[in-house]
């Protein structure tokens, strides 16, 4: 939070995989306030999961929740594009090789916001699904989008 007497301007503002947790009107309001805080050539970088063809290993319930979240993210990205038509969109693909044990630990620790509302029982069932379906090393492409305003 900034007081009205705070004249500090920023060259860069980074938003990493959190914007989808906000209400649509809050996103618009936040982006407007952030844009005002930027120096004339300043940029806002928004990083989020690619909403198309995501390869993150999931279990059945996680996949349903993730797809619902990605659908909402597409809506958010379209709203941002409507408000800021001159955005730059970049895609990044990271080849991930991770042990199943480490990935299952990440799920237990709810590494992605989609997992936050799950009960311990739901997570345990999901972990069992992934354990039975995957080899000891998981290989997938982690796809991200960067929106630059």
Secondary structure, DSSP 8 states (H G I E B T S, - for coil): ---TT----EEEEEEES-GGGS-HHHHHHHHHHHHHHEEEEEEEEEEEE-SSS------HHHHHHHHHHHHHHHHHHHHHHHHSTT-EEEEEEEEEEEEHHHHHHHHHTT-SGGGTT--HHHHHHHHHHHHHHS-SEEEEEEEEEEEE-
